[in-house]
């Protein structure tokens, strides 16, 4: 039995043909944003989009794999986060189109643009999952702040306002994760559980 041959970009181009409008083509926007502003902002917005998609998938992974005594709370916690991210992914993509651009849509291309690397496959300890998510939120916040400065520099208040909403939600998620990682929550609960289990093993030895 022979394995399947990987599909190359050239094969896909041959299968689907040339797009009516290639991604590199930027249309004149209907909101009177200058060409200079558009050229500066579209790459930033696309990087934010790719970063948020990576985080969206990682939160889904954690939603599926979380275990332990706080399972239900964290299962719902991760679901709230990926649901919120999806909402703002849509808004950023819509802003890209409003500026005359085409958002990057293929998952592999989104991953290449992302400032966050998705954690490797496999299940991590809960605290490690949360630490990975907190690092991603911090990275996104920094990227969004930089992009807000670019929007303000070019007088694009519409993009600035959308990005400020993204930033506020990003900082909220980071703040909530930080609380879950507090010393009086998961860390002590896990440590206490290990101590109890060790004591029981000694009793039954």
Contact map, one row per residue, 1 for C-alpha under 8 A:
1110000000000000000000000000000000000000000000000000000000000000000000000000000000000000000000000000000000000000000000000000000000000000000000000000000000000000000000000000000000000000000000000000000000000
1111000000000000000000000000000000000000000000000000000000000000000000000000000000000000000000000000000000000000000000000000000000000000000000000000000000000000000000000000000000000000000000000000000000000
1111100000000000000000000000000000000000000000000000000000000000000000000000000000000000000000000000000000000000000000000000000000000000000000000000000000000000000000000000000000000000000000000000000000000
0111110000000000000000000000000000000000000000000000000000000000000000000000000000000000000000000000000000000000000000000000000000000000000000000000000000000000000000000000000000000000000000000000000000000
0011111000000000000000000000000000000000000000000000000000000000000000000000000000000000000000000000000000000000000000000000000000000000000000000000000000000000000000000000000000000000000000000000000000000
0001111100000000000000000000000000000000000000000000000000000000000000000000000000000000000000000000000000000000000000000000000000000000000000000000000000000000000000000000000000000000000000000000000000000
0000111110110000000000000000000000000000000000000000000000000000000000000000000000000000000000000000000000000000000000000000000000000000000000000000000000000000000000000000000000000000000000000000000000000
0000011111110000000000000000000000000000000000000000000000000000000000000000000000000000000000000000000000000000000000000000000000000000000000000000000000000000000000000000000000000000000000000000000000000
0000001111111000000000000000000000000000000000000000000000000000000000000000000000000000000000000000000000000000000000000000000000000000000000000000000000000000000000000000000000000000000000000000000000000
0000000111111100000000000000000000000000000000000000000000000000000000000000000000000000000000000000000000000000000000000000000000000000000000000000000000000000000000000000000000000000000000000000000000000
0000001111111110000000000000000000000000000000000000000000000000000000000000000000000000000000000000000000000000000000000000000000000000000000000000000000000000000000000000000000000000000000000000000000000
0000001111111111100000000000000000000000000000000000000000000000000000000000000000000000000000000000000000000000000000000000000000000000000000000000000000000000000000000000000000000000000000000000000000000
0000000011111111110000000000000000000000000000000000000000000000000000000000000000000000000000000000000000000000000000000000000000000000000000000000000000000000000000000000000000000000000000000000000000000
0000000001111111100000000000000000000000000000000000000000000000000000000000000000000000000000000000000000000000000000000000000000000000000000000000000000000000000000000000000000000000000000000000000000000
0000000000111111100000000000000000000000000000000000000000000000000000000000000000000000000000000000000000000000000000000000000000000000000000000000000000000000000000000000000000000000000000000000000000000
0000000000011111111000000000000000000000000000000000000000000000000000000000000000000000000000000000000000000000000000000000000000000000000000000000000000000000000000000000000000000000000000000000000000000
0000000000011111111000000000000000000000000000000000000000000000000000000000000000000000000000000000000000000000000000000000000000000000000000000000000000000000000000000000000000000000000000000000000000000
0000000000001001111101000000000000000000000000000000000000000000000000000000000000000000000000000000000000000000000000000000000000000000000000000000000000000000000000000000000000000000000000000000000000000
0000000000000001111111000000000000000000000000000000000000000000000000000000000000000000000000000000000000000000000000000000000000000000000000000000000000000000000000000000000000000000000000000000000000000
0000000000000000011111000000000000000000000000000000000000000000000000000000000000000000000000000000000000000000000000000000000000000000000000000000000000000000000000000000000000000000000000000000000000000
0000000000000000001111101000000000000000000000000000000000000000000000000000000000000000000000000000000000000000000000000000000000000000000000000000000000000000000000000000000000000000000000000000000000000
0000000000000000011111111000000000000000000000000000000000000000000000000000000000000000000000000000000000000000000000000000000000000000000000000000000000000000000000000000000000000000000000000000000000000
0000000000000000000011111100000000000000000000000000000000000000000000000000000000000000000000000000111100000000000000000000000000000000000000000000000000000000000000000000000000000000000000000000000000000
0000000000000000000001111100000000000000000000000000000000000000000000000000000000000000000000000000000000000000000000000000000000000000000000000000000000000000000000000000000000000000000000000000000000000
0000000000000000000011111110000000000000000000000000000000000000000000000000000000000000000000000000100000000000000000000000000000000000000000000000000000000000000000000000000000000000000000000000000000000
0000000000000000000000111111000000000000000000000000000000000000000000000000000000000000000000000001110000000000000000000000000000000000000000000000000000000000000000000000000000000000000000000000000000000
0000000000000000000000001111100000000000000000000000000000000000000000000000000000000000000000000011100000000000000000000000000000000000000000000000000000000000000000000000000000000000000000000000000000000
0000000000000000000000000111110000000000000000000000000000000000000000000000000000000000000000000011000000000000000000000000000000000000000000000000000000000000000000000000000000000000000000000000000000000
0000000000000000000000000011111110000000000000000000000000000000000000000000000000000000000000000111000000000000000000000000000000000000000000000000000000000000000000000000000000000000000000000000000000000
0000000000000000000000000001111110000000000000000000000000000000000000000000000000000000000000000110000000000000000000000000000000000000000000000000000000000000000000000000000000000000000000000000000000000
0000000000000000000000000000111110000000000000000000000000000000000000000000000000000000000000000110000000000000000000000000000000000000000000000000000000000000000000000000000000000000000000000000000000000
0000000000000000000000000000111111000000000000000000000000000000000000000000000000000000000000000000000000000000000000000000000000000000000000000000000000000000000000000000000000000000000000000000000000000
0000000000000000000000000000111111101100000000000000000000000000000000000000000000000000000000000010000000000000000000000000000000000000000000000000000000010000000000000000000000000000000000000000000000000
0000000000000000000000000000000111111100000000000000000000000000000000000000000000000000000000000000000000000000000000000000000000000000000000000000000000000000000000000000000000000000000000000000000000000
0000000000000000000000000000000011111110000000000000000000000000000000000000000000000000000000000000000000000000000000000000000000000000000000000000000000000000000000000000000000000000000000000000000000000
0000000000000000000000000000000001111111000000000000000000000000000000000000000000000000000000000000000000000000000000000000000000000000000000000000000001000000000000000000000000000000000000000000000000000
0000000000000000000000000000000011111111100000000000000000000000000000000000000000000000000000000000000000000000000000000000000000000000000000000000001001010000000000000000000000000000000000000000000000000
0000000000000000000000000000000011111111110000000000000000000000000000000000000000000000000000000010000000000000000000000000000000000000000000000000000000000000000000000000000000000000000000000000000000000
0000000000000000000000000000000000111111111000000000000000000000000000000000000000000000000000000000000000000000000000000000000000000000000000000000000000000000000000000000000000000000000000000000000000000
0000000000000000000000000000000000011111111100000000000000000000000000000000000000000000000000000000000000000000000000000000000000000000000000000000010000000000000000000000000000000000000000000000000000000
0000000000000000000000000000000000001111111110000000000000000000000000000000000000000000000000000000000000000000000000000000000000000000000000000010011000000000000000000000000000000000000000000000000000000
0000000000000000000000000000000000000111111111000000000000000000000000000000000000000000000000010010100000000000000000000000000000000000000000000000000000000000000000000000000000000000000000000000000000000
0000000000000000000000000000000000000011111111100000000000000000000000000000000000000000000000000000000000000000000000000000000000000000000000000000000000000000000000000000000000000000000000000000000000000
0000000000000000000000000000000000000001111111110000000000000000000000000000000000000000000000000000000000000000000000000000000000000000000000000010000000000000000000000000000000000000000000000000000000000
0000000000000000000000000000000000000000111111111000000000000000000000000000000000000000000110010000000000000000000000000000000000000000000000000010000000000000000000000000000000000000000000000000000000000
0000000000000000000000000000000000000000011111111100000000000000000000000000000000000000000010010000001100000000100000000000000000000000000000000000000000000000000000000000000000000000000000000000000000000
0000000000000000000000000000000000000000001111111110000000000000000000000000000000000000000000000000000000000100111000000000000000000000000000000000000000000000000000000000000000000000000000000000000000000
0000000000000000000000000000000000000000000111111111000000000000000000000000000000000000000000000000000000000000011000000000000000000000000100110000000000000000000000000000000000000000000000000000000000000
0000000000000000000000000000000000000000000011111111100000000000000000000000000000000000100110000000001000000100010000000000000000000000000000000000000000000000000000000000000000000000000000000000000000000
0000000000000000000000000000000000000000000001111111110000000000000000000000000000000000000000000000000100001111111000000000000000000000000000000000000000000000000000000000000000000000000000000000000000000
0000000000000000000000000000000000000000000000111111111000000000000000000000000000000000000000000000000000000110111100000000000000000000000100000000000000000000000000000000000000000000000000000000000000000
0000000000000000000000000000000000000000000000011111111100000000000000000000000000001000100000000000000000000000010000000000000000000000000100000000000000000000000000000000000000000000000000000000000000000
0000000000000000000000000000000000000000000000001111111110000000000000000000000000001100100000000000000000000110000000000000000000000000000000000000000000000000000000000000000000000000000000000000000000000
0000000000000000000000000000000000000000000000000111111111000000000000000000000000000000000000000000000000000110010111000000000000000000000000000000000000000000000000000000000000000000000000000000000000000
0000000000000000000000000000000000000000000000000011111111100000000000000000000001001000000000000000000000000000000101000000000000001001000000000000000000000000000000000000000000000000000000000000000000000
0000000000000000000000000000000000000000000000000001111111110000000000000000000011001100000000000000000000000000000000000000000000000000000000000000000000000000000000000000000000000000000000000000000000000
0000000000000000000000000000000000000000000000000000111111111000000000000000000001000000000000000000000000000000000000000000000000000000000000000000000000000000000000000000000000000000000000000000000000000
0000000000000000000000000000000000000000000000000000011111111100000000000000000000000000000000000000000000000000000001100000000000001000000000000000000000000000000000000000000000000000000000000000000000000
0000000000000000000000000000000000000000000000000000001111111110000000000000011011000000000000000000000000000000000000000000000000001000000000000000000000000000000000000000000000000000000000000000000000000
0000000000000000000000000000000000000000000000000000000111111111000000000000011001000000000000000000000000000000000000000000000000000000000000000000000000000000000000000000000000000000000000000000000000000
0000000000000000000000000000000000000000000000000000000011111111100000000000000000000000000000000000000000000000000000000000000000000000000000000000000000000000000000000000000000000000000000000000000000000
0000000000000000000000000000000000000000000000000000000001111111110000000010010000000000000000000000000000000000000000000000000010000000000000000000000000000000000000000000000000000000000000000000000000000
0000000000000000000000000000000000000000000000000000000000111111110000000111111000000000000000000000000000000000000000000000000000000000000000000000000000000000000000000000000000000000000000000000000000000
0000000000000000000000000000000000000000000000000000000000011111110000000010000000000000000000000000000000000000000000000000000000000000000000000000000000000000000000000000000000000000000000000000000000000
0000000000000000000000000000000000000000000000000000000000001111111000000000000000000000000000000000000000000000000000000010000000000000000000000000000000000000000000000000000000000000000000000000000000000
0000000000000000000000000000000000000000000000000000000000000111111100100110000000000000000000000000000000000000000000000000010000000000000000000000000000000000000000000000000000000000000000000000000000000
0000000000000000000000000000000000000000000000000000000000000000111111100000000000000000000000000000000000000000000000000000010000000000000000000000000000000000000000000000000000000000000000000000000000000
0000000000000000000000000000000000000000000000000000000000000000011111100000000000000000000000000000000000000000000000000000000000000000000000000000000000000000000000000000000000000000000000000000000000000
0000000000000000000000000000000000000000000000000000000000000000001111110000000000000000000000000000000000000000000000000000000000000000000000000000000000000000000000000000000000000000000000000000000000000
0000000000000000000000000000000000000000000000000000000000000000001111111100000000000000000000000000000000000000000000000000000000000000000000000000000000000000000000000000000000000000000000000000000000000
0000000000000000000000000000000000000000000000000000000000000000011111111110000000000000000000000000000000000000000000000000000000000000000000000000000000000000000000000000000000000000000000000000000000000
0000000000000000000000000000000000000000000000000000000000000000000011111111000000000000000000000000000000000000000000000000000000000000000000000000000000000000000000000000000000000000000000000000000000000
0000000000000000000000000000000000000000000000000000000000000000000001111111100000000000000000000000000000000000000000000000000000000000000000000000000000000000000000000000000000000000000000000000000000000
0000000000000000000000000000000000000000000000000000000000000010010001111111110000000000000000000000000000000000000000000000000000000000000000000000000000000000000000000000000000000000000000000000000000000
0000000000000000000000000000000000000000000000000000000000000111010000111111111000000000000000000000000000000000000000000000000000000000000000000000000000000000000000000000000000000000000000000000000000000
0000000000000000000000000000000000000000000000000000000000000010000000011111111100000000000000000000000000000000000000000000000000000000000000000000000000000000000000000000000000000000000000000000000000000
0000000000000000000000000000000000000000000000000000000000000010000000001111111110000000000000000000000000000000000000000000000000000000000000000000000000000000000000000000000000000000000000000000000000000
0000000000000000000000000000000000000000000000000000000000110110000000000111111111000000000000000000000000000000000000000000000000000000000000000000000000000000000000000000000000000000000000000000000000000
0000000000000000000000000000000000000000000000000000000000110010000000000011111111100000000000000000000000000000000000000000000000000000000000000000000000000000000000000000000000000000000000000000000000000
0000000000000000000000000000000000000000000000000000000000000000000000000001111111110000000000000000000000000000000000000000000000000000000000000000000000000000000000000000000000000000000000000000000000000
0000000000000000000000000000000000000000000000000000000100100000000000000000111111111000000000000000000000000000000000000000000000000000000000000000000000000000000000000000100000000000000000000000000000000
0000000000000000000000000000000000000000000000000000001110110000000000000000011111111100000000000000000000000000000000000000000000000000000000000000000000000000000000000000000000000000000000000000000000000
0000000000000000000000000000000000000000000000000000000000000000000000000000001111111110000000000000000000000000000000000000000000000000000000000000000000000000000000000000000000000000000000000000000000000
0000000000000000000000000000000000000000000000000000000000000000000000000000000111111111000000000000000000000000000000000000000000000000000000000000000000000000000000000000000000000000000000000000000000000
0000000000000000000000000000000000000000000000000001101100000000000000000000000011111111100000000000000000000000000000000000000000000000000000000000000000000000000000000000000000000000000000000000000000000
0000000000000000000000000000000000000000000000000000100100000000000000000000000001111111110000000000000000000000000000000000000000000000000000000000000000000000000000000000000000000000000000000000000000000
0000000000000000000000000000000000000000000000000000000000000000000000000000000000111111111000000000000000000000000000000000000000000000000000000000000000000000000000000000000000000000000000000000000000000
0000000000000000000000000000000000000000000000000000000000000000000000000000000000011111111100000000000000000000000000000000000000000000000000000000000000000000000001000000000000000000000000000000000000000
0000000000000000000000000000000000000000000000001001100000000000000000000000000000001111111110000000000000000000000000000000000000000000000000000000000000000000000000000000000000000000000000000000000000000
0000000000000000000000000000000000000000000000000000000000000000000000000000000000000111111111000000000000000000000000000000000000000000000000000000000000000000000000000000000000000000000000000000000000000
0000000000000000000000000000000000000000000000000000000000000000000000000000000000000011111111100000000000000000000000000000000000000000000000000000000000000000010000000000000000000000000000000000000000000
0000000000000000000000000000000000000000000010001000000000000000000000000000000000000001111111110000000000000000000000000000000000000000000000000000000000000000010000000000000000000000000000000000000000000
0000000000000000000000000000000000000000000011001000000000000000000000000000000000000000111111111000001000000000000000000000000000000000000000000000000000000000000000000000000000000000000000000000000000000
0000000000000000000000000000000000000000000000000000000000000000000000000000000000000000011111111100000000000000000000000000000000000000000000000000000000000000000000000000000000000000000000000000000000000
0000000000000000000000000000000000000000000000000000000000000000000000000000000000000000001111111110000000000000000000000000000000000000000000000000000000000010000000000000000000000000000000000000000000000
0000000000000000000000000000000000000000010011000000000000000000000000000000000000000000000111111111111000000000000000000000000000000000000000000000000000000000000000000000000000000000000000000000000000000
0000000000000000000000000000000000000000000000000000000000000000000000000000000000000000000011111111111000000000000000000000000000000000000000000000000000000000000000000000000000000000000000000000000000000
0000000000000000000000000000111000000000000000000000000000000000000000000000000000000000000001111111100000000000000000000000000000000000000000000000000000000000000000000000000000000000000000000000000000000
0000000000000000000000000011111010000100010000000000000000000000000000000000000000000000000000111111100000000000000000000000000000000000000000000000000000000000000000000000000000000000000000000000000000000
0000000000000000000000000111100000000000000000000000000000000000000000000000000000000000000000011111110000000000000000000000000000000000000000000000000000000000000000000000000000000000000000000000000000000
0000000000000000000000101110000000000000010000000000000000000000000000000000000000000000000000011111111000000000000000000000000000000000000000000000000000000000000000000000000000000000000000000000000000000
0000000000000000000000100100000000000000000000000000000000000000000000000000000000000000000000011001111100000000000000000000000000000000000000000000000000000000000000000000000000000000000000000000000000000
0000000000000000000000100000000000000000000001001000000000000000000000000000000000000000000010011000111110000000000000000000000000000000000000000000000000000000000000000000000000000000000000000000000000000
0000000000000000000000100000000000000000000001000100000000000000000000000000000000000000000000000000011111001100000000000000000000000000000000000000000000000000000000000000000000000000000000000000000000000
0000000000000000000000000000000000000000000000000000000000000000000000000000000000000000000000000000001111101100000000000000000000000000000000000000000000000000000000000000000000000000000000000000000000000
0000000000000000000000000000000000000000000000000000000000000000000000000000000000000000000000000000000111111100000000000000000000000000000000000000000000000000000000000000000000000000000000000000000000000
0000000000000000000000000000000000000000000000000000000000000000000000000000000000000000000000000000000011111110000000000000000000000000000000000000000000000000000000000000000000000000000000000000000000000
0000000000000000000000000000000000000000000000000000000000000000000000000000000000000000000000000000000001111111000000000000000000000000000000000000000000000000000000000000000000000000000000000000000000000
0000000000000000000000000000000000000000000000000100000000000000000000000000000000000000000000000000000111111111100000000000000000000000000000000000000000000000000000000000000000000000000000000000000000000
0000000000000000000000000000000000000000000000101110110000000000000000000000000000000000000000000000000111111111110000000000000000000000000000000000000000000000000000000000000000000000000000000000000000000
0000000000000000000000000000000000000000000000000110110000000000000000000000000000000000000000000000000000111111110010000000000000000000000000000000000000000000000000000000000000000000000000000000000000000
0000000000000000000000000000000000000000000000000100000000000000000000000000000000000000000000000000000000011111110000000000000000000000000000000000000000000000000000000000000000000000000000000000000000000
0000000000000000000000000000000000000000000001100110000000000000000000000000000000000000000000000000000000001111111000000000000000000000000000000000000000000000000000000000000000000000000000000000000000000
0000000000000000000000000000000000000000000000111111010000000000000000000000000000000000000000000000000000000111111110000000000000000000000000000000000000000000000000000000000000000000000000000000000000000
0000000000000000000000000000000000000000000000110110000000000000000000000000000000000000000000000000000000000000111110000000000000000000001100000000000000000000000000000000000000000000000000000000000000000
0000000000000000000000000000000000000000000000000010011000000000000000000000000000000000000000000000000000000000011111000000000000000001001100000000000000000000000000000000000000000000000000000000000000000
0000000000000000000000000000000000000000000000000000010000000000000000000000000000000000000000000000000000000010011111100000000000000000000000000000000000000000000000000000000000000000000000000000000000000
0000000000000000000000000000000000000000000000000000011001000000000000000000000000000000000000000000000000000000000111110000000000000000000000000000000000000000000000000000000000000000000000000000000000000
0000000000000000000000000000000000000000000000000000000001000000000000000000000000000000000000000000000000000000000011111000000000010000000000000000000000000000000000000000000000000000000000000000000000000
0000000000000000000000000000000000000000000000000000000000000000000000000000000000000000000000000000000000000000000001111100000000000000000000000000000000000000000000000000000000000000000000000000000000000
0000000000000000000000000000000000000000000000000000000000000000000000000000000000000000000000000000000000000000000000111110000000000000000000000000000000000000000000000000000000000000000000000000000000000
0000000000000000000000000000000000000000000000000000000000000000000000000000000000000000000000000000000000000000000000011111000000000000000000000000000000000000000000000000000000000000000000000000000000000
0000000000000000000000000000000000000000000000000000000000000000100000000000000000000000000000000000000000000000000000001111100000000000000000000000000000000000000000000000000000000000000000000000000000000
0000000000000000000000000000000000000000000000000000000000000000000000000000000000000000000000000000000000000000000000000111110110000000000000000000000000000000000000000000000000000000000000000000000000000
0000000000000000000000000000000000000000000000000000000000000000000000000000000000000000000000000000000000000000000000000011111110000000000000000000000000000000000000000000000000000000000000000000000000000
0000000000000000000000000000000000000000000000000000000000000000011000000000000000000000000000000000000000000000000000000001111111000000000000000000000000000000000000000000000000000000000000000000000000000
0000000000000000000000000000000000000000000000000000000000000000000000000000000000000000000000000000000000000000000000000000111111100000000000000000000000000000000000000000000000001000011000000000000000000
0000000000000000000000000000000000000000000000000000000000000000000000000000000000000000000000000000000000000000000000000001111111110000000000000000000000000000000000000000000000000000000000000000000000000
0000000000000000000000000000000000000000000000000000000000000100000000000000000000000000000000000000000000000000000000000001111111111000000000000000000000000000000000000000000000000000000000000000000000000
0000000000000000000000000000000000000000000000000000000000000000000000000000000000000000000000000000000000000000000000000000011111111100000000000000000000000000000000000000000010001000000000000000000000000
0000000000000000000000000000000000000000000000000000000000000000000000000000000000000000000000000000000000000000000000000000001111111110000000000000000000000000000000000000000000001000000000000000000000000
0000000000000000000000000000000000000000000000000000000000000000000000000000000000000000000000000000000000000000000000100000000111111111000000000000000000000000000000000000000000000000000000000000000000000
0000000000000000000000000000000000000000000000000000001001100000000000000000000000000000000000000000000000000000000000000000000011111111100000000000000000000000000000000000000010000000000000000000000000000
0000000000000000000000000000000000000000000000000000000000000000000000000000000000000000000000000000000000000000000000000000000001111111110000000000000000000000000000000000010011000000000000000000000000000
0000000000000000000000000000000000000000000000000000000000000000000000000000000000000000000000000000000000000000000000000000000000111111111000000000000000000000000000000000000000000000000000000000000000000
0000000000000000000000000000000000000000000000000000001000000000000000000000000000000000000000000000000000000000000100000000000000011111111100000000000000000000000000000000000000000000000000000000000000000
0000000000000000000000000000000000000000000000000000000000000000000000000000000000000000000000000000000000000000000000000000000000001111111110000000000000000000000000000110110000000000000000000000000000000
0000000000000000000000000000000000000000000000000000000000000000000000000000000000000000000000000000000000000000000000000000000000000111111111000000000000000000000000000110010000000000000000000000000000000
0000000000000000000000000000000000000000000000000000000000000000000000000000000000000000000000000000000000000000001100000000000000000011111111100000000000000000000000000000000000000000000000000000000000000
0000000000000000000000000000000000000000000000010011000000000000000000000000000000000000000000000000000000000000001100000000000000000001111111110000000000000000000000000100000000000000000000000000000000000
0000000000000000000000000000000000000000000000000000000000000000000000000000000000000000000000000000000000000000000000000000000000000000111111111000000000000000000000100110000000000000000000000000000000000
0000000000000000000000000000000000000000000000000000000000000000000000000000000000000000000000000000000000000000000000000000000000000000011111111100000000000000000000000000000000000000000000000000000000000
0000000000000000000000000000000000000000000000010000000000000000000000000000000000000000000000000000000000000000000000000000000000000000001111111110000000000000000000000000000000000000000000000000000000000
0000000000000000000000000000000000000000000000010000000000000000000000000000000000000000000000000000000000000000000000000000000000000000000111111111000000000000001101100000000000000000000000000000000000000
0000000000000000000000000000000000000000000000000000000000000000000000000000000000000000000000000000000000000000000000000000000000000000000011111111100000000000000000100000000000000000000000000000000000000
0000000000000000000000000000000000000000000000000000000000000000000000000000000000000000000000000000000000000000000000000000000000000000000001111111110000000000000000000000000000000000000000000000000000000
0000000000000000000000000000000000000000100110000000000000000000000000000000000000000000000000000000000000000000000000000000000000000000000000111111111000000001001000000000000000000000000000000000000000000
0000000000000000000000000000000000000000000000000000000000000000000000000000000000000000000000000000000000000000000000000000000000000000000000011111111100000011001100000000000000000000000000000000000000000
0000000000000000000000000000000000000000000000000000000000000000000000000000000000000000000000000000000000000000000000000000000000000000000000001111111110000000000000000000000000000000000000000000000000000
0000000000000000000000000000000000000001100000000000000000000000000000000000000000000000000000000000000000000000000000000000000000000000000000000111111111000000000000000000000000000000000000000000000000000
0000000000000000000000000000000000001000100000000000000000000000000000000000000000000000000000000000000000000000000000000000000000000000000000000011111111111011000000000000000000000000000000000000000000000
0000000000000000000000000000000000000000000000000000000000000000000000000000000000000000000000000000000000000000000000000000000000000000000000000001111111111001000000000000000000000000000000000000000000000
0000000000000000000000000000000000000000000000000000000000000000000000000000000000000000000000000000000000000000000000000000000000000000000000000000111111110000000000000000000000000000000000000000000000000
0000000000000000000000000000000000011000000000000000000000000000000000000000000000000000000000000000000000000000000000000000000000000000000000000000011111110000000000000000000000000000000000000000000000000
0000000000000000000000000000000000000000000000000000000000000000000000000000000000000000000000000000000000000000000000000000000000000000000000000000001111111000000000000000000000000000000000000000000000000
0000000000000000000000000000000010001000000000000000000000000000000000000000000000000000000000000000000000000000000000000000000000000000000000000000001111111111000000000000000000000000000000000000000000000
0000000000000000000000000000000000000000000000000000000000000000000000000000000000000000000000000000000000000000000000000000000000000000000000000000001100111111100000000000000000000000000000000000000000000
0000000000000000000000000000000000000000000000000000000000000000000000000000000000000000000000000000000000000000000000000000000000000000000000000000000000011111110000000000000000000000000000000000000000000
0000000000000000000000000000000000000000000000000000000000000000000000000000000000000000000000100000000000000000000000000000000000000000000000000001001000011111111000000000000000000000000000000000000000000
0000000000000000000000000000000000000000000000000000000000000000000000000000000000000000000000000000000000000000000000000000000000000000000000000011001100011111111100000000000000000000000000000000000000000
0000000000000000000000000000000000000000000000000000000000000000000000000000000000000000000000000000000000000000000000000000000000000000000000000000000000001111111110000000000000000000000000000000000000000
0000000000000000000000000000000000000000000000000000000000000000000000000000000000000000001100000000000000000000000000000000000000000000000000000000000000000111111111000000000000000000000000000000000000000
0000000000000000000000000000000000000000000000000000000000000000000000000000000000000000000000000000000000000000000000000000000000000000000000010011000000000011111111100000000000000000000000000000000000000
0000000000000000000000000000000000000000000000000000000000000000000000000000000000000000000000000000000000000000000000000000000000000000000000010001000000000001111111110000000000000000000000000000000000000
0000000000000000000000000000000000000000000000000000000000000000000000000000000000000000000000000000000000000000000000000000000000000000000000000000000000000000111111111000000000000000000000000000000000000
0000000000000000000000000000000000000000000000000000000000000000000000000000000000000001000000000000000000000000000000000000000000000000000000010000000000000000011111111100000000000000000000000000000000000
0000000000000000000000000000000000000000000000000000000000000000000000000000000000000000000000000000000000000000000000000000000000000000000010011000000000000000001111111110000000000000000000000000000000000
0000000000000000000000000000000000000000000000000000000000000000000000000000000000000000000000000000000000000000000000000000000000000000000000000000000000000000000111111111000000000000000000000000000000000
0000000000000000000000000000000000000000000000000000000000000000000000000000000000000000000000000000000000000000000000000000000000000000000000000000000000000000000011111111100000000000000000000000000000000
0000000000000000000000000000000000000000000000000000000000000000000000000000000000000000000000000000000000000000000000000000000000000000110110000000000000000000000001111111110000000000000000000000000000000
0000000000000000000000000000000000000000000000000000000000000000000000000000000000000000000000000000000000000000000000000000000000000000110010000000000000000000000000111111111000000000000000000000000000000
0000000000000000000000000000000000000000000000000000000000000000000000000000000000000000000000000000000000000000000000000000000000000000000000000000000000000000000000011111111100000000000000000000000000000
0000000000000000000000000000000000000000000000000000000000000000000000000000000010000000000000000000000000000000000000000000000000000000100000000000000000000000000000001111111110000000000000000000000000000
0000000000000000000000000000000000000000000000000000000000000000000000000000000000000000000000000000000000000000000000000000000000000100110000000000000000000000000000000111111111000000000000000000000000000
0000000000000000000000000000000000000000000000000000000000000000000000000000000000000000000000000000000000000000000000000000000000000000000000000000000000000000000000000011111111100000000000000000000000000
0000000000000000000000000000000000000000000000000000000000000000000000000000000000000000000000000000000000000000000000000000000000000000000000000000000000000000000000000001111111110000000000000000000000000
0000000000000000000000000000000000000000000000000000000000000000000000000000000000000000000000000000000000000000000000000000000001001100000000000000000000000000000000000000111111111000000000000000000000000
0000000000000000000000000000000000000000000000000000000000000000000000000000000000000000000000000000000000000000000000000000000000000100000000000000000000000000000000000000011111111100000000000000000000000
0000000000000000000000000000000000000000000000000000000000000000000000000000000000000000000000000000000000000000000000000000000000000000000000000000000000000000000000000000001111111100000000000000000000000
0000000000000000000000000000000000000000000000000000000000000000000000000000000000000000000000000000000000000000000000000000000000000000000000000000000000000000000000000000000111111100110000000000000000000
0000000000000000000000000000000000000000000000000000000000000000000000000000000000000000000000000000000000000000000000000000001001100000000000000000000000000000000000000000000011111110111000000000000000000
0000000000000000000000000000000000000000000000000000000000000000000000000000000000000000000000000000000000000000000000000000000000000000000000000000000000000000000000000000000001111111111000000000000000000
0000000000000000000000000000000000000000000000000000000000000000000000000000000000000000000000000000000000000000000000000000000000000000000000000000000000000000000000000000000000001111111100000000000000000
0000000000000000000000000000000000000000000000000000000000000000000000000000000000000000000000000000000000000000000000000000000000000000000000000000000000000000000000000000000000000111111110000000000000000
0000000000000000000000000000000000000000000000000000000000000000000000000000000000000000000000000000000000000000000000000000000000000000000000000000000000000000000000000000000000011111111110000000000000000
0000000000000000000000000000000000000000000000000000000000000000000000000000000000000000000000000000000000000000000000000000001000000000000000000000000000000000000000000000000000011111111111000000000000000
0000000000000000000000000000000000000000000000000000000000000000000000000000000000000000000000000000000000000000000000000000001000000000000000000000000000000000000000000000000000001111111111100000000000000
0000000000000000000000000000000000000000000000000000000000000000000000000000000000000000000000000000000000000000000000000000000000000000000000000000000000000000000000000000000000000011111111110000000000000
0000000000000000000000000000000000000000000000000000000000000000000000000000000000000000000000000000000000000000000000000000000000000000000000000000000000000000000000000000000000000001111111111000000000000
0000000000000000000000000000000000000000000000000000000000000000000000000000000000000000000000000000000000000000000000000000000000000000000000000000000000000000000000000000000000000000011111111100000000000
0000000000000000000000000000000000000000000000000000000000000000000000000000000000000000000000000000000000000000000000000000000000000000000000000000000000000000000000000000000000000000001111111110000000000
0000000000000000000000000000000000000000000000000000000000000000000000000000000000000000000000000000000000000000000000000000000000000000000000000000000000000000000000000000000000000000000111111111000000000
0000000000000000000000000000000000000000000000000000000000000000000000000000000000000000000000000000000000000000000000000000000000000000000000000000000000000000000000000000000000000000000011111111100000000
0000000000000000000000000000000000000000000000000000000000000000000000000000000000000000000000000000000000000000000000000000000000000000000000000000000000000000000000000000000000000000000001111111110000000
0000000000000000000000000000000000000000000000000000000000000000000000000000000000000000000000000000000000000000000000000000000000000000000000000000000000000000000000000000000000000000000000111111111000000
0000000000000000000000000000000000000000000000000000000000000000000000000000000000000000000000000000000000000000000000000000000000000000000000000000000000000000000000000000000000000000000000011111111100000
0000000000000000000000000000000000000000000000000000000000000000000000000000000000000000000000000000000000000000000000000000000000000000000000000000000000000000000000000000000000000000000000001111111110000
0000000000000000000000000000000000000000000000000000000000000000000000000000000000000000000000000000000000000000000000000000000000000000000000000000000000000000000000000000000000000000000000000111111111000
0000000000000000000000000000000000000000000000000000000000000000000000000000000000000000000000000000000000000000000000000000000000000000000000000000000000000000000000000000000000000000000000000011111111100
0000000000000000000000000000000000000000000000000000000000000000000000000000000000000000000000000000000000000000000000000000000000000000000000000000000000000000000000000000000000000000000000000001111111110
0000000000000000000000000000000000000000000000000000000000000000000000000000000000000000000000000000000000000000000000000000000000000000000000000000000000000000000000000000000000000000000000000000111111111
0000000000000000000000000000000000000000000000000000000000000000000000000000000000000000000000000000000000000000000000000000000000000000000000000000000000000000000000000000000000000000000000000000011111111
0000000000000000000000000000000000000000000000000000000000000000000000000000000000000000000000000000000000000000000000000000000000000000000000000000000000000000000000000000000000000000000000000000001111111
0000000000000000000000000000000000000000000000000000000000000000000000000000000000000000000000000000000000000000000000000000000000000000000000000000000000000000000000000000000000000000000000000000000111111
0000000000000000000000000000000000000000000000000000000000000000000000000000000000000000000000000000000000000000000000000000000000000000000000000000000000000000000000000000000000000000000000000000000011111
